[in-house]
Every structure is written in C-alpha cells, then in structure tokens.
Amino acid sequence: MNLTSEKSKPFLGYFFAFVAIFIWGITFISTKSLLKDFSSLEILFYRFILAYLSLWIIYPKKEKFIFKDNILFLLAGLTGVTLYQFTENVAISYTSASNVSIIVSSCPLFTAIISQIFLKEKHISLYFIIGFIVTITGIALVSINGTKSFSLNPKGDFLALLASISWGFYSLFISILNKRHYSSIGSTRRIFFFAIILMIPLILVGSFQNQGSSLYFNWNFSNNYKRFLNVNNILNFVFLGVFASGICFSIWKIACNNIGTVKTTSGLYLIPVVTIIFAFFVLDEKITSLNAIGSVITITGLFISGYKKKN
C-alpha cells in the first residue's frame, strides 16, 4: 500500500500542479473584471477571507503547530499572499492581464536563485543564466508593448516583477514547511490567517484613501451591498477565494512536496498561455505582434533556464 502511494506521488504532484496552473491562469481575468467595482486591496481582502473560511469548512480539524514555525507561516503569508497578490492586483490595474501573467511567469527563475542562496540547492547553470537573459529580454518587449510610445512608464510591469520575486521567497518558506509534514490544508489555512492579519494595516490606511486608489477600502454598507449583489462579482469572488486560493494553494503545497518546489514552480511557465487565450476571448485583449514575440521569447527563456544537461 505504501509502495503504491509512493509510486503515485509524482503523478499526483504533476496533476495537482496542472490544475492549479490552469485555474491561476484564469485568475488574472477574474481580477481584471472585479477591478471595475473594487480596489486592488478590497479584492485581496475579500478573496482571502473567503478562502480562509472555505478551508475551515473543508477541513474543520484544528491542527497543532510547533510555536516557532509561526514565523515561517507569517513569512509565507507575507510573501505568497499579502505582497504577491496585492502587487499582482495593482499591476493588473495598470496594464493588461496578459502582460502581468507573462511577467509573473518568471517566478521559477527567482525561486531557483533564492533556493540556491538560502537552501544551498544547485539550480544555477550556464543554461539558467542564458535563459534568464532571454526571459528578461522577452519581458522588456512585453513592457514596451504595453505603452503607447517608447517613453516607458512601466508601473504595472515593475509591480508584476516584484510579485514574481515575492513568490520566489514564498516558495522558499513552503520548502522549509514541507519538511515539517503538516497537513496541506491546515498549514495553508495558517498561512492565510497571518496574511489576513498583515492586511489590517493596509486596510486602515485604505480607509483614508480616495476612491480610485489601489489602497482604497470602502466601509459604506449601502455601496458594498450593491456591489456584492452583482452576480458576476459573486462568481468571481467564489472562483478567486474558494478555488484559486483555498483549493489551489493547498494542492500546490502537495505538488511541491511530491515533486519538489523548483520543479513544480517551473510549471508556472504555462500560465501566460492560459491567460492570453482567455483574455483574448473574455476581455477582448488584442494579441499584437510585439506581444506575441515577447511572450514567445519569455517562455523560451524560461524553458532554457530549466534545462538540465544529462550526464
């Protein structure tokens, strides 16, 4: 029985990674849709409140954690949720969903670099360096495509890159937590708990922001009542909170545990493909020649960086 379980681990790892990647590729579309009625901060907060509650429903069992590991859960919540999701949401408000998905797909590069520095894992090779240069070139082309002229104002693209770096650190903390053998849902729920706590200072600041600001947070009940009655908004929040956050973060942790964090994260290369296709049909985002070239170069660079020469 145990042998069968061990043999099925890689399959389950790849399967869960594929499911998460497919769903995450669509999240950019849902977020873009919600930005019509909600600020980036509001989307972040409501999404993860819903995700946290859904995980209690799915897994109502209270789990015991080593007290000092709370630091790791807090850092994972800060990097993988509060920082990553907020910068990604703001990035989408400045540029296209396709652009953000392409730039964020560079996560595996930063995951590999950070893992080598802090975990002493050997990932950086000549292929990795070449791939990194090719990827940055592709990202630059995508950034240029998002502007009307060559006088760049790459706020969204820079924030997307910052999100990618944040995910690299999140992957580091997940790698360490996986060695503690906590349940996937229990530990994911713990990460969300700290992430929500870390959002509170942002919400307090957002209460004094003007509408239109990424940090704006509306406490007006009548206004919120109308926004949440919108069926499209309800469906998008359920999709982002329950499926893309609660379920996907949990199965992503399982995938990382089964086939390795760096190998799992490499699957993020495919997210832009999913996003660009859905953005074309749902958001009517045009695929320009420069966008297509930049996308192909970026994804090619990512594959080159992940190539390992067989001995």
matplotlib code that plots the C-alpha trace (Angstrom):
import matplotlib.pyplot as plt

x = [0.0, 2.8, 4.7, 1.7, 1.3, 5.0, 4.6, 1.6, 3.2, 4.8, 1.6, -0.5, 2.2, 2.0, -1.8, -2.3, 0.3, -1.5, -4.9, -3.5, -1.7, -4.8, -7.0, -4.4, -4.1, -7.8, -7.4, -6.0, -9.2, -11.4, -9.3, -9.5, -13.3, -13.6, -11.4, -14.4, -16.2, -13.5, -10.0, -6.9, -6.9, -10.6, -10.2, -7.2, -9.0, -12.4, -10.8, -8.7, -11.3, -13.5, -10.5, -9.8, -13.4, -13.7, -10.7, -12.3, -15.4, -13.3, -11.1, -12.7, -10.0, -7.7, -4.1, -1.2, 1.9, 5.4, 5.3, 8.5, 7.1, 4.6, 7.4, 7.6, 3.8, 3.8, 6.6, 4.8, 1.6, 3.5, 5.3, 2.9, -0.3, -0.2, 2.8, 2.4, -1.4, -1.5, 1.3, -0.2, -3.7, -2.3, -0.2, -3.4, -4.9, -2.1, -1.5, -3.2, -3.9, -1.7, 1.3, 1.1, 0.8, 3.8, 6.0, 4.8, 5.7, 9.3, 8.7, 10.7, 13.8, 13.6, 12.6, 15.7, 18.0, 16.6, 16.7, 20.3, 21.2, 19.3, 18.8, 22.2, 20.3, 22.2, 20.0, 22.1, 23.9, 25.0, 21.6, 19.9, 21.9, 21.3, 17.6, 17.4, 18.8, 16.4, 13.5, 14.3, 14.6, 11.1, 9.7, 11.2, 9.4, 6.1, 6.6, 7.2, 4.1, 2.0, 2.9, 1.8, 5.3, 8.8, 8.9, 8.2, 6.0, 6.2, 4.4, 2.4, 5.3, 7.6, 4.9, 4.4, 8.1, 8.1, 5.2, 7.4, 10.2, 7.8, 6.6, 10.2, 10.5, 7.1, 8.5, 11.5, 9.3, 7.0, 10.0, 11.0, 7.5, 7.0, 9.8, 7.6, 5.0, 1.9, -1.3, -1.6, -5.0, -4.1, -0.8, -2.4, -5.1, -2.5, -0.7, -3.9, -4.6, -1.3, -1.8, -5.2, -3.6, -0.9, -3.6, -5.1, -2.6, -3.2, -7.0, -6.6, -4.6, -7.1, -9.9, -8.5, -7.7, -9.8, -11.9, -9.8, -6.7, -5.4, -5.3, -8.9, -11.2, -14.9, -16.8, -20.1, -22.6, -25.1, -22.3, -20.9, -24.4, -25.0, -21.5, -22.0, -25.4, -23.8, -23.9, -20.7, -18.9, -20.1, -19.0, -15.6, -15.0, -16.1, -13.7, -10.8, -11.5, -12.6, -11.0, -7.9, -6.9, -8.3, -8.1, -5.2, -2.8, -3.5, -2.9, 0.1, 1.7, 1.1, 2.6, 5.7, 6.0, 5.6, 7.9, 9.9, 9.3, 11.6, 10.2, 6.6, 7.2, 8.6, 5.0, 4.2, 5.7, 2.4, 0.2, 0.7, -0.6, -3.9, -4.2, -3.6, -6.2, -8.8, -8.0, -8.4, -11.9, -13.2, -11.6, -11.1, -7.4, -5.6, -2.6, -0.2, 2.9, 5.2, 3.2, 3.4, 7.1, 7.8, 5.7, 7.4, 10.9, 9.9, 8.5, 11.5, 13.9, 12.1, 12.4, 16.1, 16.7, 15.1, 17.0, 19.4, 22.1, 22.1, 25.3]
y = [0.0, 2.4, 1.4, 2.3, 5.5, 6.4, 5.5, 7.7, 10.7, 12.1, 11.6, 13.4, 16.1, 16.9, 16.5, 19.0, 21.4, 21.3, 22.0, 24.9, 26.4, 26.2, 27.9, 30.5, 31.4, 32.4, 34.4, 37.4, 37.6, 37.5, 40.1, 42.4, 42.1, 42.8, 45.9, 47.6, 47.7, 47.0, 48.3, 46.0, 46.0, 45.1, 42.2, 41.0, 41.1, 39.7, 37.0, 35.6, 36.0, 33.8, 31.4, 31.2, 30.4, 27.8, 25.9, 25.7, 24.2, 21.8, 20.8, 21.8, 20.0, 22.2, 21.3, 21.7, 23.5, 24.0, 27.5, 28.7, 27.7, 30.5, 32.7, 30.6, 30.7, 34.5, 35.0, 32.7, 34.7, 38.0, 36.9, 34.5, 36.3, 39.8, 41.1, 38.8, 39.1, 42.8, 43.8, 41.5, 43.0, 46.6, 45.6, 44.4, 47.8, 49.4, 47.0, 44.1, 40.8, 39.1, 41.3, 40.6, 36.8, 36.7, 38.7, 36.7, 33.5, 34.4, 33.1, 29.9, 31.9, 33.7, 30.5, 28.8, 31.7, 32.1, 28.3, 28.2, 31.1, 30.0, 26.2, 25.6, 23.8, 23.8, 25.2, 27.9, 26.7, 28.2, 27.3, 29.0, 32.2, 32.2, 31.5, 34.3, 36.8, 35.6, 35.9, 39.4, 40.4, 39.0, 40.8, 44.0, 43.6, 42.9, 46.0, 48.1, 46.7, 47.9, 51.6, 54.0, 55.1, 54.1, 56.6, 53.9, 54.2, 50.6, 50.7, 47.6, 45.6, 46.5, 45.5, 42.2, 41.6, 42.4, 39.9, 37.3, 37.9, 37.7, 34.3, 33.1, 33.8, 32.2, 29.0, 29.1, 29.1, 26.4, 24.2, 24.5, 24.0, 20.8, 19.2, 19.6, 17.3, 19.4, 18.8, 20.7, 22.4, 23.0, 24.8, 26.7, 27.9, 29.0, 31.0, 32.7, 33.6, 35.5, 37.0, 38.5, 39.9, 41.5, 43.1, 45.0, 47.9, 48.3, 48.4, 51.1, 53.2, 52.4, 53.8, 57.3, 56.9, 58.4, 56.2, 55.1, 54.4, 50.8, 51.1, 52.4, 50.5, 51.3, 50.7, 52.1, 49.4, 50.5, 50.7, 47.3, 45.8, 46.8, 45.6, 42.2, 41.7, 41.7, 38.1, 38.5, 39.8, 37.0, 34.3, 36.0, 36.1, 32.5, 31.5, 33.5, 32.7, 29.1, 27.6, 29.8, 30.4, 27.9, 24.8, 25.7, 26.9, 23.6, 21.3, 23.4, 22.6, 18.9, 19.2, 20.9, 18.2, 15.4, 16.5, 19.3, 23.1, 24.2, 21.5, 22.4, 26.1, 25.5, 24.7, 28.4, 28.8, 27.7, 30.3, 33.0, 30.6, 30.1, 33.8, 35.1, 32.7, 33.6, 37.3, 37.3, 35.7, 37.2, 40.6, 41.2, 41.9, 42.0, 39.9, 42.3, 41.1, 42.6, 41.0, 37.6, 37.9, 39.0, 36.1, 33.5, 34.9, 35.0, 31.4, 30.1, 31.7, 30.1, 26.7, 27.2, 28.2, 25.0, 22.7, 20.3, 18.6, 14.8, 13.2]
z = [0.0, 0.9, -2.2, -4.3, -2.5, -3.2, -6.9, -7.2, -5.7, -8.9, -10.8, -8.2, -7.9, -11.7, -11.8, -8.9, -10.3, -13.7, -12.1, -10.1, -13.1, -15.3, -12.6, -11.8, -15.5, -15.3, -12.1, -14.0, -16.0, -12.8, -11.1, -14.1, -14.1, -10.3, -10.7, -12.3, -8.9, -6.3, -5.5, -5.5, -1.7, -1.4, -3.9, -1.9, 1.5, 0.5, -1.6, 1.2, 3.9, 1.7, 1.1, 4.9, 5.8, 3.0, 4.3, 7.7, 6.1, 4.0, 6.9, 10.3, 12.3, 14.4, 13.9, 16.3, 15.1, 16.6, 18.0, 16.4, 13.0, 13.2, 12.0, 8.8, 8.4, 8.8, 6.3, 3.8, 4.3, 3.8, 0.7, -1.0, -0.2, 1.1, -1.1, -4.1, -4.5, -3.8, -6.2, -8.8, -8.4, -8.6, -11.6, -13.4, -12.8, -14.7, -17.6, -19.4, -17.7, -20.4, -19.6, -15.9, -16.4, -18.8, -16.3, -13.3, -15.1, -14.3, -10.8, -11.4, -12.1, -8.7, -7.0, -8.3, -7.3, -3.8, -3.3, -4.2, -2.0, 1.2, 0.8, -1.0, -3.8, -7.1, -9.8, -11.4, -14.5, -17.9, -19.3, -16.4, -17.0, -20.7, -20.1, -17.5, -20.1, -22.8, -20.4, -19.3, -23.0, -23.6, -20.5, -21.8, -25.1, -23.4, -21.3, -24.3, -25.9, -23.0, -23.7, -26.4, -27.1, -26.3, -23.3, -20.7, -17.7, -16.5, -13.2, -13.8, -15.2, -12.3, -9.8, -11.6, -11.4, -7.7, -7.3, -9.1, -6.6, -3.7, -4.9, -5.0, -1.3, -0.7, -2.4, 0.0, 3.1, 1.6, 1.0, 4.7, 6.0, 3.8, 5.9, 9.0, 7.5, 8.5, 6.6, 3.4, 4.2, 7.8, 7.0, 4.1, 6.4, 8.9, 6.1, 5.1, 8.8, 9.1, 5.6, 6.6, 9.9, 7.8, 5.6, 8.5, 8.5, 4.7, 5.3, 8.0, 5.5, 2.8, 4.9, 4.3, 0.6, -2.2, -4.5, -7.4, -5.3, -5.3, -1.5, -1.2, 1.2, 1.3, 4.5, 3.2, 3.7, 1.1, -1.5, -0.6, -0.6, -4.2, -5.3, -3.7, -5.2, -8.6, -9.8, -11.8, -8.7, -6.6, -9.1, -9.5, -5.7, -5.2, -8.0, -6.6, -3.0, -2.9, -6.0, -6.9, -3.3, -0.8, -3.0, -5.3, -2.6, -0.8, -3.8, -4.8, -1.5, -2.1, -5.6, -4.1, -1.5, -4.1, -6.9, -5.4, -5.2, -8.1, -10.5, -9.5, -9.9, -13.4, -14.4, -14.0, -17.5, -18.9, -17.1, -19.8, -22.4, -20.4, -19.6, -23.1, -24.6, -22.0, -22.1, -25.9, -25.7, -22.4, -22.1, -25.8, -25.2, -28.6, -29.3, -31.1, -32.9, -30.3, -27.5, -29.3, -29.9, -26.3, -25.0, -27.1, -26.1, -22.4, -22.3, -24.4, -21.9, -19.1, -20.7, -21.4, -17.8, -16.6, -19.0, -17.3, -19.3, -19.0, -17.9]

ax = plt.figure().add_subplot(projection="3d")
ax.plot(x, y, z, "-o")
ax.set_aspect("equal")
plt.show()
